[in-house]
Every structure is written in structure tokens, then in C-alpha cells.
Amino acid sequence: MIDIAAIRENPELVKRNCARRGFPNIDIDAISRLDEEIRSLIKSVEAMRAERNRLSAECREKPEAREKVKELKEEIAAGEKSLLTKEQEIDEKLSWLPNFLAPEVPDGKDDSDNREIRRCGEPKQFPFKAKDHQEIGEKLGIIDTQRGAKVAQSGFYYWKGKGAQLCNALFFWAQRELVKKGFTSLLTPCLAKEKTLYGTGYLPFFAEQTYSIKNEDLALIGTSEQTLVGYYADETLKAEKLPQMFTAFTPCFRTEAGSYGKASRGIFRVHQFHKVEQIIFCLPSESDKYHRFCLENEEYLVKSLGLPYRVVEVCVGDLGAPGYRKYDIEANFPGFGGYRELTSNTNLTDFQSRRLNIRYKGDDGQKGFVHTISATAVTDRFAIAILENFQQEDGSVLVPDILKDIVGFDKISAGDC
């Protein structure tokens, strides 16, 4: 949520931001009028309260004051009811306002317009025994989409045998590396209230992606960002103890509504996946610093695995409404014939902290809303990138050196599982 003061001070700036971000139908003038009505009504109610309090002190000496106090109570109650209705109305309208954009965010409609910053590593060139990760996984017996669909539906799958061991090693290793870098490890709930999803910006913007629990104020999380950021809702953090850095491993659930027609063979885009996340709460003056810090962590993990990749600055059309600035790391997937998203890293400034009321206060009197950074560490996509990049001519897949001691084997071959 953006500060209502931004609309009061510069409504044209907010209008331009909404238009550029693809929200041209938001009526900023209507919000301004409603805001004026609310402020006027607040003054009126406060004046009536003051008059009621004054007359209440005179009731013993002036019986006629009692009748006036009674009238004022009724008028105050009506004013408070009207105020509540208007405040709910403006909150609903404000909930649809996207975050402001960093000046560096490039124009563009979708991920094809993202701006490349750098590349690292040469795409692998070798004859494939299988054309992509799904065929590799099926030949090796480590990915089973058919039984996933049987027990759940299409878009669910099993990792099996050494494939499951490889994934577990990835998730353990990534968490261990982040803890070394100062992150606190958490095991979080896999369900969250509507308030938490709203506060993190997934509602109302991504409501169609959410698996809601019938007759409950709960939904399956789409990322541990939701439960990690929600951890400090309605709290004030000591400025001197910032940043607070959390990491968690969870399953993640998304309906993938609207993804029809996108390249989705295999398990690249699914309803359930697994992720290690980075979340940072920091001072506003340091959010750019920690945004870059999370990117450094992502690149460290990808480089350590030996995956060829590129870093892109995400364009406005590919940047979710809560984001201020975003970097993606895209790994080269030989089976796909190009680069595909591996991680995302977003500076959300105070968008989430305003909605969740997460503040900071310093011993020197400084105070405000914290800034939040949300960044991927690893997901299952790392494992499928390994399958496609480390496949050998005999069809086996080598394990990256950094993971060999954790998994206890050097490669995955047909018949191992």
C-alpha cells in the first residue's frame, strides 16, 4: 500500500505510476474526494465529542444540557458509522494501488523485454540422450508426473530416489549457506490468513493464484515470503537491531491460473513446488544495499553449482504490483533452448510493511515503516537445471561437486532408483 499522503501531495504522479503499471482504470480523483470527505467527517465527529464532553460537565447544573448530550451521542454514533463505511471504502480502493517504481525499471510488456545485465558461464553443448528434464527424469526413474496426476491432478509430481536426495541436498545446502551469511532459519506454517496474504500484496493482485481452504480464513501459501513477512505484523522493531534476515524452506502452492499456453512441459511450472526463501527487514536507507546483497547470495548459489546463467533487470510489465525493483536470475536450460527464470529478487520498499503495520523506531527518535526484500534462494528448478546441464552422453547425470558430500554419490544413472 502506498501512503495516502502521496495522493494528497502529488495525485498526478500517482496517476502516471498507475498508468505505467497497467492500472489505468483506478480513479485517483475519486480516492482524493473520498479522502477529503473522511478528513472532514473526522473533524466534525471530534468537534461533537468535544461539545458532548463540555456539556456533560454541566448536566447537574443545567438539566437542558442532558437532552443536548443525548442528541450529540446519536449524532456521534451516526458519524462514526459513516466514517467506518468510508474508511473501509477507501481502504479497498487503496489496496489496488501498485507500488511506485524505481527510476531504473525498464519499460516493457513481459519477460521478453527484461534488460540483461550480465552473463556467467557458457551454455552446455553436448548430444542429448533425452530432450529435456522430464524425459531425463523419466529415463532415470527420478521424476514421476503420471502418479502425481493420479493421486492429485496434473501439475503435481513425485521426485523419487536419487532425484529426491538431490533436491533434499539442494535445500539443506542453500539453508546452511544462508545461515553462514547471517540469516536466521525458520520452519513456518504452510497456511496463512487472508490478512497475511493481503498484507504481503498477494491479495488482491494474485487472488486467482491462491488455493483457499473452504469455510476457513486460511489459504495454502504460495511462498514462505507470506509467513516470513507476516511474522512481524503489527510490531515495531528496534532500528538498532535491523536488518532482520530470515530464511525458510517450505512447499509452495499456486493454481497457475492464466498460465495456459506458456511453455510448461515437465515440472517447470506446477501447482506445488519447494523453495528456500530469503527475507530481509531493513531501514529504508539500506533497502537498495540489501536488495543487492540478496542478488549476490543468489549468484553465489548458482555459480557454486556450475550452472550457466544471466541476470536481468525486470521490466515494468513483468514486475508484480507490490514490487519497486526486481532482478531475476535465468539459468540456461539446454532442453528448452534458452534461458528461463531460476530466481527472483524484489525490493518491496514499504509496500508490505504499511499493509501489515511493521514499523521501526530508533533510540535517536527515528521511526517509520521498515522496507522488505523478498528473494529466492533455491527451488526445484535448480534440480531440473542440473538434470539438463549435467546430462552425460550415456544418459547419466553428474552431481555438482558442491553437493557430492551431502548426497553421498557422484552421479545418477538409469537403474539407480
C-alpha positions as CSV (number, residue, x, y, z in Angstrom):
1,M,0.0,0.0,0.0
2,I,1.3,3.5,-0.8
3,D,1.0,6.4,1.6
4,I,-2.3,8.3,1.1
5,A,-0.1,11.4,1.5
6,A,1.3,10.7,-1.9
7,I,-2.1,11.2,-3.4
8,R,-2.7,14.4,-1.4
9,E,0.6,15.9,-2.4
10,N,1.0,14.8,-6.0
11,P,-2.0,13.0,-7.4
12,E,-0.7,13.3,-11.0
13,L,2.4,11.3,-10.1
14,V,0.2,8.5,-8.7
15,K,-1.9,8.6,-11.8
16,R,1.2,8.3,-14.1
17,N,2.5,5.4,-12.0
18,C,-0.8,3.6,-12.2
19,A,-1.0,4.0,-16.0
20,R,2.6,2.8,-16.5
21,R,2.0,-0.2,-14.3
22,G,-1.1,-1.2,-16.2
23,F,-3.8,0.1,-13.8
24,P,-5.2,2.9,-15.8
25,N,-8.8,2.5,-14.5
26,I,-8.0,3.3,-10.9
27,D,-9.8,6.6,-10.2
28,I,-7.3,8.7,-8.2
29,D,-9.6,11.7,-8.2
30,A,-12.4,9.6,-6.6
31,I,-9.9,8.5,-3.9
32,S,-9.0,12.1,-3.3
33,R,-12.6,13.2,-2.9
34,L,-13.3,10.3,-0.5
35,D,-10.2,11.2,1.5
36,E,-11.4,14.8,1.8
37,E,-14.8,13.6,3.0
38,I,-13.2,11.4,5.6
39,R,-11.0,14.1,6.9
40,S,-13.9,16.5,7.1
41,L,-16.1,13.9,8.9
42,I,-13.3,13.2,11.4
43,K,-13.2,16.9,12.3
44,S,-16.9,17.0,12.6
45,V,-17.1,13.9,14.9
46,E,-14.2,15.3,17.0
47,A,-16.0,18.6,17.4
48,M,-19.2,16.9,18.5
49,R,-17.2,14.8,21.0
50,A,-15.6,17.9,22.5
51,E,-19.0,19.6,22.8
52,R,-20.5,16.5,24.4
53,N,-17.7,16.4,26.9
54,R,-18.2,20.1,27.7
55,L,-22.0,19.7,28.2
56,S,-21.6,16.5,30.2
57,A,-19.8,18.6,32.9
58,E,-22.8,21.0,33.0
59,C,-25.6,18.4,33.3
60,R,-26.0,18.7,37.0
61,E,-26.4,22.4,36.9
62,K,-28.2,22.7,33.6
63,P,-30.8,20.0,33.0
64,E,-31.3,21.2,29.4
65,A,-27.7,20.1,28.7
66,R,-28.7,16.4,29.2
67,E,-31.0,16.5,26.3
68,K,-28.4,18.1,24.1
69,V,-25.8,15.4,25.2
70,K,-28.3,12.7,24.2
71,E,-28.7,14.2,20.8
72,L,-24.9,14.6,20.4
73,K,-24.4,10.9,21.3
74,E,-26.8,9.9,18.5
75,E,-25.1,12.2,16.0
76,I,-21.7,11.0,17.0
77,A,-22.8,7.3,16.6
78,A,-24.2,8.1,13.1
79,G,-21.0,10.0,12.2
80,E,-18.8,7.1,13.4
81,K,-20.8,4.6,11.4
82,S,-20.5,6.7,8.3
83,L,-16.8,7.2,8.9
84,L,-16.2,3.4,9.3
85,T,-18.0,2.8,6.0
86,K,-16.0,5.5,4.2
87,E,-12.7,4.2,5.7
88,Q,-13.5,0.7,4.5
89,E,-14.3,2.0,1.0
90,I,-11.1,4.0,0.8
91,D,-9.0,1.1,2.1
92,E,-10.5,-1.2,-0.6
93,K,-9.6,1.4,-3.3
94,L,-6.1,1.9,-1.9
95,S,-5.5,-1.8,-1.8
96,W,-5.4,-1.9,-5.6
97,L,-2.8,0.8,-5.9
98,P,0.5,-0.6,-7.2
99,N,3.8,0.3,-5.6
100,F,6.0,3.1,-7.1
101,L,8.7,2.1,-9.5
102,A,12.5,2.6,-9.1
103,P,13.8,5.0,-11.8
104,E,15.9,2.2,-13.2
105,V,13.0,-0.1,-14.1
106,P,12.9,-0.5,-17.9
107,D,9.8,-0.2,-20.0
108,G,8.4,-3.4,-21.5
109,K,5.3,-5.6,-21.6
110,D,6.6,-9.0,-20.5
111,D,9.7,-11.1,-19.6
112,S,10.9,-10.9,-23.2
113,D,11.6,-7.1,-22.5
114,N,13.6,-7.7,-19.4
115,R,17.1,-6.0,-19.6
116,E,20.1,-8.3,-19.5
117,I,22.7,-7.1,-17.0
118,R,25.4,-9.8,-17.3
119,R,26.0,-13.5,-18.2
120,C,28.1,-16.0,-16.5
121,G,29.2,-19.4,-17.8
122,E,28.9,-21.0,-21.2
123,P,25.8,-22.9,-22.2
124,K,26.5,-26.6,-22.3
125,Q,26.9,-28.2,-25.7
126,F,26.6,-32.0,-25.9
127,P,24.4,-34.6,-27.6
128,F,21.4,-35.4,-25.5
129,K,20.1,-38.9,-24.8
130,A,16.9,-37.2,-23.7
131,K,15.5,-33.9,-24.9
132,D,14.6,-32.2,-21.6
133,H,14.4,-32.6,-17.9
134,Q,11.1,-34.5,-18.0
135,E,12.5,-37.2,-20.3
136,I,15.8,-37.3,-18.4
137,G,13.9,-37.8,-15.2
138,E,11.6,-40.5,-16.6
139,K,14.6,-42.4,-18.1
140,L,16.4,-42.2,-14.8
141,G,13.3,-43.1,-12.8
142,I,13.6,-40.0,-10.6
143,I,10.6,-37.9,-11.8
144,D,7.1,-39.3,-11.9
145,T,4.4,-37.0,-13.2
146,Q,1.9,-39.7,-14.0
147,R,1.5,-40.9,-10.4
148,G,1.5,-37.3,-9.3
149,A,-1.6,-36.7,-11.5
150,K,-3.1,-40.0,-10.3
151,V,-3.0,-39.1,-6.6
152,A,-3.7,-35.3,-7.1
153,Q,-4.1,-33.9,-10.6
154,S,-2.0,-32.7,-13.5
155,G,0.7,-30.3,-12.2
156,F,1.7,-32.4,-9.2
157,Y,4.6,-34.9,-9.3
158,Y,7.0,-37.0,-7.4
159,W,10.7,-36.7,-7.0
160,K,12.0,-40.3,-6.4
161,G,15.1,-42.0,-5.2
162,K,18.3,-40.1,-6.1
163,G,16.3,-37.3,-7.6
164,A,14.6,-36.7,-4.2
165,Q,18.0,-37.0,-2.5
166,L,19.4,-34.4,-4.9
167,C,16.6,-32.0,-4.1
168,N,16.9,-32.5,-0.3
169,A,20.7,-31.8,-0.6
170,L,20.0,-28.6,-2.5
171,F,17.5,-27.3,0.1
172,F,19.7,-28.2,3.0
173,W,22.9,-26.8,1.4
174,A,21.2,-23.5,0.5
175,Q,19.8,-23.0,4.0
176,R,23.2,-23.8,5.5
177,E,24.9,-21.2,3.2
178,L,22.4,-18.5,4.1
179,V,22.8,-19.2,7.8
180,K,26.5,-18.6,7.3
181,K,25.7,-15.3,5.8
182,G,23.7,-14.2,8.8
183,F,20.1,-15.4,8.1
184,T,18.0,-17.0,10.9
185,S,16.4,-20.2,9.8
186,L,12.7,-20.7,10.5
187,L,10.2,-23.5,9.9
188,T,6.9,-21.7,9.1
189,P,3.2,-22.6,8.8
190,C,2.1,-23.6,5.3
191,L,-1.2,-21.9,5.7
192,A,-1.9,-18.1,6.1
193,K,-4.8,-15.9,6.9
194,E,-6.4,-13.5,4.4
195,K,-4.9,-10.6,6.3
196,T,-1.4,-12.1,5.8
197,L,-1.9,-12.6,2.1
198,Y,-3.3,-9.1,1.8
199,G,-0.5,-7.6,3.8
200,T,2.2,-9.2,1.6
201,G,0.4,-8.0,-1.5
202,Y,-0.7,-11.4,-2.9
203,L,-4.3,-10.2,-2.3
204,P,-6.0,-8.7,-4.2
205,F,-3.4,-8.8,-7.0
206,F,-2.9,-12.6,-7.2
207,A,-6.1,-13.9,-5.8
208,E,-6.6,-16.3,-8.8
209,Q,-3.2,-18.0,-7.9
210,T,-4.4,-18.9,-4.3
211,Y,-5.6,-22.2,-3.0
212,S,-8.2,-21.2,-0.4
213,I,-9.5,-23.6,2.3
214,K,-13.2,-23.9,2.2
215,N,-15.1,-22.4,5.2
216,E,-11.8,-21.2,6.8
217,D,-9.9,-17.9,6.9
218,L,-6.9,-19.8,5.6
219,A,-5.1,-20.5,2.3
220,L,-2.1,-22.6,1.3
221,I,0.9,-20.3,1.0
222,G,2.3,-19.6,-2.4
223,T,5.7,-18.8,-0.9
224,S,7.2,-18.6,2.6
225,E,7.5,-14.9,1.9
226,Q,3.9,-14.7,3.1
227,T,4.6,-16.3,6.5
228,L,8.0,-14.8,7.0
229,V,7.0,-11.2,6.3
230,G,3.8,-11.7,8.3
231,Y,5.9,-12.8,11.3
232,Y,6.3,-9.2,12.4
233,A,2.8,-7.9,11.6
234,D,1.7,-5.1,14.0
235,E,5.1,-4.9,15.6
236,T,7.7,-2.2,16.0
237,L,11.3,-3.3,15.5
238,K,14.3,-1.6,17.1
239,A,16.2,0.3,14.4
240,E,19.5,-0.7,16.1
241,K,18.7,-4.4,15.5
242,L,18.0,-4.1,11.8
243,P,18.4,-5.8,9.4
244,Q,16.4,-8.9,10.5
245,M,17.2,-11.6,8.0
246,F,15.1,-14.8,7.7
247,T,15.3,-18.0,5.6
248,A,12.8,-20.8,5.4
249,F,12.2,-24.0,3.4
250,T,8.5,-24.8,2.6
251,P,6.3,-26.4,0.0
252,C,4.6,-23.7,-2.1
253,F,1.2,-23.9,-3.7
254,R,-0.1,-21.9,-6.7
255,T,-3.0,-22.6,-9.0
256,E,-1.1,-21.3,-12.0
257,A,-4.3,-19.8,-13.3
258,G,-3.8,-17.9,-16.5
259,S,-0.6,-19.8,-17.5
260,Y,-2.3,-21.7,-20.3
261,G,-0.2,-21.5,-23.4
262,K,3.1,-20.9,-21.6
263,A,6.0,-23.3,-22.1
264,S,5.2,-25.7,-19.3
265,R,6.3,-29.2,-20.3
266,G,7.7,-31.2,-17.4
267,I,7.8,-29.8,-13.9
268,F,9.0,-26.2,-14.6
269,R,5.5,-24.7,-13.9
270,V,3.5,-26.7,-11.5
271,H,0.9,-26.4,-8.7
272,Q,3.3,-27.5,-5.9
273,F,7.0,-26.8,-5.6
274,H,9.6,-26.4,-2.9
275,K,11.6,-23.3,-2.1
276,V,14.2,-21.8,0.2
277,E,13.5,-18.1,0.6
278,Q,15.4,-15.0,1.7
279,I,13.5,-12.3,3.6
280,I,15.1,-9.1,4.9
281,F,13.5,-6.3,7.1
282,C,15.7,-3.3,6.9
283,L,15.9,0.5,7.3
284,P,14.6,2.4,4.2
285,S,18.1,3.9,3.6
286,E,19.5,0.4,3.3
287,S,17.0,-1.4,1.1
288,D,19.0,-1.0,-2.1
289,K,22.0,-2.4,-0.3
290,Y,20.2,-5.5,0.9
291,H,18.5,-5.9,-2.4
292,R,21.9,-6.3,-4.0
293,F,23.1,-8.5,-1.1
294,C,20.3,-11.0,-1.9
295,L,21.3,-11.0,-5.5
296,E,24.9,-11.7,-4.5
297,N,23.6,-14.7,-2.5
298,E,21.6,-16.0,-5.4
299,E,24.5,-15.7,-7.8
300,Y,26.8,-17.4,-5.3
301,L,24.5,-20.4,-5.1
302,V,24.1,-20.6,-8.9
303,K,27.8,-20.2,-9.5
304,S,28.7,-22.8,-6.9
305,L,26.5,-25.3,-8.7
306,G,28.2,-24.6,-12.0
307,L,25.0,-23.5,-13.8
308,P,25.3,-21.1,-16.7
309,Y,23.1,-18.1,-16.1
310,R,22.3,-14.5,-16.7
311,V,21.0,-11.7,-14.5
312,V,18.2,-9.5,-15.8
313,E,16.5,-6.3,-14.6
314,V,12.8,-7.0,-14.7
315,C,10.7,-4.6,-16.9
316,V,7.6,-2.9,-15.7
317,G,5.2,-5.3,-17.5
318,D,6.8,-8.3,-15.7
319,L,7.1,-6.7,-12.3
320,G,4.3,-7.6,-9.8
321,A,2.3,-4.7,-8.4
322,P,3.9,-4.8,-4.9
323,G,7.4,-4.6,-6.3
324,Y,9.6,-1.5,-6.6
325,R,12.5,-3.1,-8.4
326,K,13.3,-6.7,-9.3
327,Y,16.2,-8.8,-10.5
328,D,15.7,-12.3,-12.0
329,I,18.4,-14.9,-12.5
330,E,17.7,-17.1,-15.5
331,A,19.6,-20.4,-16.0
332,N,20.3,-21.8,-19.4
333,F,18.1,-24.8,-20.0
334,P,19.5,-26.8,-23.0
335,G,16.3,-28.8,-23.4
336,F,14.4,-25.5,-23.6
337,G,17.0,-23.9,-25.9
338,G,17.4,-20.8,-23.9
339,Y,17.3,-19.0,-20.5
340,R,14.4,-19.4,-18.1
341,E,13.7,-17.9,-14.7
342,L,15.5,-19.6,-11.8
343,T,15.2,-17.0,-9.0
344,S,13.5,-13.7,-8.4
345,N,14.6,-10.9,-6.0
346,T,12.3,-8.0,-5.3
347,N,12.7,-4.8,-3.3
348,L,9.2,-4.0,-2.0
349,T,10.2,-0.8,-0.1
350,D,7.4,-0.1,2.5
351,F,4.6,-1.6,0.4
352,Q,4.2,-4.7,2.6
353,S,5.1,-3.0,5.9
354,R,2.4,-0.4,5.6
355,R,-0.3,-3.0,4.9
356,L,1.0,-5.2,7.8
357,N,1.9,-2.3,10.1
358,I,5.5,-3.2,10.6
359,R,7.4,-0.2,11.9
360,Y,10.9,0.6,13.3
361,K,11.9,3.0,16.0
362,G,15.4,4.1,17.0
363,D,16.9,5.2,20.2
364,D,17.6,8.5,18.5
365,G,13.9,9.0,17.7
366,Q,14.0,7.9,14.1
367,K,10.9,6.0,13.1
368,G,8.9,4.8,10.2
369,F,7.9,1.7,8.2
370,V,10.6,-0.9,7.5
371,H,11.5,-1.9,4.0
372,T,11.3,-5.6,2.9
373,I,13.3,-7.6,0.5
374,S,12.0,-10.9,-0.9
375,A,14.4,-13.2,-2.8
376,T,14.5,-16.8,-3.9
377,A,17.4,-18.9,-2.7
378,V,16.7,-22.2,-4.5
379,T,13.7,-24.1,-5.8
380,D,13.1,-27.4,-7.6
381,R,14.0,-25.5,-10.8
382,F,17.7,-25.8,-9.7
383,A,17.4,-29.5,-9.7
384,I,15.9,-29.7,-13.2
385,A,18.6,-27.2,-14.4
386,I,21.1,-29.7,-13.1
387,L,19.5,-32.5,-15.0
388,E,19.6,-30.6,-18.3
389,N,23.1,-29.1,-17.8
390,F,24.9,-32.1,-16.3
391,Q,23.5,-34.9,-18.5
392,Q,26.2,-37.0,-20.0
393,E,26.4,-38.8,-23.3
394,D,25.4,-42.1,-21.7
395,G,22.3,-40.6,-20.3
396,S,23.5,-40.3,-16.7
397,V,23.6,-37.0,-14.8
398,L,26.6,-35.8,-12.8
399,V,26.1,-34.3,-9.4
400,P,27.6,-30.8,-8.9
401,D,30.8,-31.0,-6.9
402,I,29.4,-28.8,-4.1
403,L,26.6,-31.4,-3.4
404,K,28.5,-34.7,-3.7
405,D,29.5,-35.0,0.0
406,I,25.9,-34.2,1.0
407,V,24.1,-36.7,-1.3
408,G,26.9,-39.4,-1.0
409,F,27.1,-40.2,-4.7
410,D,28.7,-38.7,-7.8
411,K,26.1,-39.3,-10.5
412,I,22.6,-40.6,-11.2
413,S,22.3,-43.4,-13.7
414,A,19.5,-45.4,-15.1
415,G,18.6,-48.3,-12.8
416,D,19.9,-46.5,-9.6
417,C,16.3,-45.9,-8.5
